[in-house]
């Protein structure tokens, strides 16, 4: 059986996220998630497109972070679903488990998909390593999560609200290059990381905050500080001041998509350094203009 990834806190590293707060947020969001699931829906669409492009049949799939079970598996495939929140796990008829503490044996699945949860995992390298370990050789990993560059208007509003005492109120975010590096570090072959962007207009800050609560994306940092009413009012004013002619403030959400494969001898290998039979200089020698 797989062992869970070591808890960062148990190894002397401070935890980034509060696991209990994260579970509470997910349980609170479950009953009205359908009203706020547009980011998750965009992730599922992107994952489905990438899965459709793979000309292979998958029989055993792990839905890692199942929400209400929105991921539609190919016909005939068996799907195991997990979610760190009890309510979402129950709604999807899955099991409750954190992504870095998976309860599955090695080589249990030929495909792992994950939409919208990996950006709130304390030990993301460990979670990716476990995802690779539960895959069979030449198994496919597909994931999507909110990445770096997202929610710039919200961040600017919070900075304006607390200029003398800046406090982290938005989760740390991973850029696409770092995400690709993490795939390599976790042992995936043929890694690919890319980004798609959503542009959303909000009439006020409170509609955005309501969306974040409804999609279980409100502050779950281990170190949280209350926001005073005065600071919240200043943040709302700063957010409104950034509105365009239509009275809406544009917010950007970058979705990072990851694709990787569990290593297998049948996969193409990159050429060894120095194995080329012709030099770049020779290739350019007769090129016009060189």
KAJO-V833290 format. One record per residue. N is the residue number from 1. RES is the residue in three letters. BURIAL is 1 if it has 16 or more other ideal C-beta (glycine too) atoms within 10 Angstrom, else 0. Layout:
n = <N/N>
res = <RES/RES>
burial = <BURIAL/BURIAL>
//
This chain:
n = <1/2/3/4/5/6/7/8/9/10/11/12/13/14/15/16/17/18/19/20/21/22/23/24/25/26/27/28/29/30/31/32/33/34/35/36/37/38/39/40/41/42/43/44/45/46/47/48/49/50/51/52/53/54/55/56/57/58/59/60/61/62/63/64/65/66/67/68/69/70/71/72/73/74/75/76/77/78/79/80/81/82/83/84/85/86/87/88/89/90/91/92/93/94/95/96/97/98/99/100/101/102/103/104/105/106/107/108/109/110/111/112/113/114/115/116/117/118/119/120/121/122/123/124/125/126/127/128/129/130/131/132/133/134/135/136/137/138/139/140/141/142/143/144/145/146/147/148/149/150/151/152/153/154/155/156/157/158/159/160/161/162/163/164/165/166/167/168/169/170/171/172/173/174/175/176/177/178/179/180/181/182/183/184/185/186/187/188/189/190/191/192/193/194/195/196/197/198/199/200/201/202/203/204/205/206/207/208/209/210/211/212/213/214/215/216/217/218/219/220/221/222/223/224/225/226/227/228/229/230/231/232/233/234/235/236/237/238/239/240/241/242/243/244/245/246/247/248/249/250/251/252/253/254/255/256/257/258/259/260/261/262/263/264/265/266/267/268/269/270/271/272/273/274/275/276/277/278/279/280/281/282/283/284/285/286/287/288/289/290>
res = <UNK/UNK/UNK/UNK/UNK/UNK/UNK/UNK/UNK/UNK/UNK/UNK/UNK/UNK/UNK/UNK/UNK/UNK/UNK/UNK/UNK/UNK/UNK/UNK/UNK/UNK/UNK/UNK/UNK/UNK/UNK/UNK/UNK/UNK/UNK/UNK/UNK/UNK/UNK/UNK/UNK/UNK/UNK/UNK/UNK/UNK/UNK/UNK/UNK/UNK/UNK/UNK/UNK/UNK/UNK/UNK/UNK/UNK/UNK/UNK/UNK/UNK/UNK/UNK/UNK/UNK/UNK/UNK/UNK/UNK/UNK/UNK/UNK/UNK/UNK/UNK/UNK/UNK/UNK/UNK/UNK/UNK/UNK/UNK/UNK/UNK/UNK/UNK/UNK/UNK/UNK/UNK/UNK/UNK/UNK/UNK/UNK/UNK/UNK/UNK/UNK/UNK/UNK/UNK/UNK/UNK/UNK/UNK/UNK/UNK/UNK/UNK/UNK/UNK/UNK/UNK/UNK/UNK/UNK/UNK/UNK/UNK/UNK/UNK/UNK/UNK/UNK/UNK/UNK/UNK/UNK/UNK/UNK/UNK/UNK/UNK/UNK/UNK/UNK/UNK/UNK/UNK/UNK/UNK/UNK/UNK/UNK/UNK/UNK/UNK/UNK/UNK/UNK/UNK/UNK/UNK/UNK/UNK/UNK/UNK/UNK/UNK/UNK/UNK/UNK/UNK/UNK/UNK/UNK/UNK/UNK/UNK/UNK/UNK/UNK/UNK/UNK/UNK/UNK/UNK/UNK/UNK/UNK/UNK/UNK/UNK/UNK/UNK/UNK/UNK/UNK/UNK/UNK/UNK/UNK/UNK/UNK/UNK/UNK/UNK/UNK/UNK/UNK/UNK/UNK/UNK/UNK/UNK/UNK/UNK/UNK/UNK/UNK/UNK/UNK/UNK/UNK/UNK/UNK/UNK/UNK/UNK/UNK/UNK/UNK/UNK/UNK/UNK/UNK/UNK/UNK/UNK/UNK/UNK/UNK/UNK/UNK/UNK/UNK/UNK/UNK/UNK/UNK/UNK/UNK/UNK/UNK/UNK/UNK/UNK/UNK/UNK/UNK/UNK/UNK/UNK/UNK/UNK/UNK/UNK/UNK/UNK/UNK/UNK/UNK/UNK/UNK/UNK/UNK/UNK/UNK/UNK/UNK/UNK/UNK/UNK/UNK/UNK/UNK/UNK/UNK/UNK/UNK/UNK/UNK/UNK/UNK/UNK/UNK/UNK>
burial = <0/1/0/0/1/0/1/1/0/0/0/0/0/0/0/1/1/1/1/0/1/1/1/0/1/1/1/1/1/1/0/0/1/0/0/1/1/0/1/1/0/1/1/1/0/1/1/0/0/1/1/0/0/0/0/0/0/1/0/1/1/1/1/1/1/1/1/1/1/1/1/0/1/0/0/0/0/0/1/1/1/1/1/1/1/0/1/1/1/0/1/1/0/1/1/1/1/1/1/1/1/1/0/1/0/0/0/1/1/1/1/1/1/1/1/1/1/1/1/1/1/1/1/1/0/1/1/1/1/1/1/1/1/1/1/0/0/1/1/1/1/1/1/1/1/1/1/1/0/1/1/0/1/1/0/1/1/1/0/1/1/1/0/0/0/0/1/0/1/1/1/0/1/1/0/1/0/0/1/1/0/1/1/0/0/1/0/1/1/0/1/0/1/0/0/0/0/0/0/1/0/1/0/0/1/0/0/1/1/1/1/1/1/1/1/1/1/1/1/1/1/0/0/0/0/0/1/0/0/0/1/1/0/1/1/1/0/1/1/1/0/0/1/0/0/0/0/1/1/0/1/0/1/1/1/1/1/1/1/1/1/1/1/0/0/0/0/0/0/0/0/0/0/0/0/0/0/0/0/0/0/0/0/0/0/0/0/0/0/0>
//
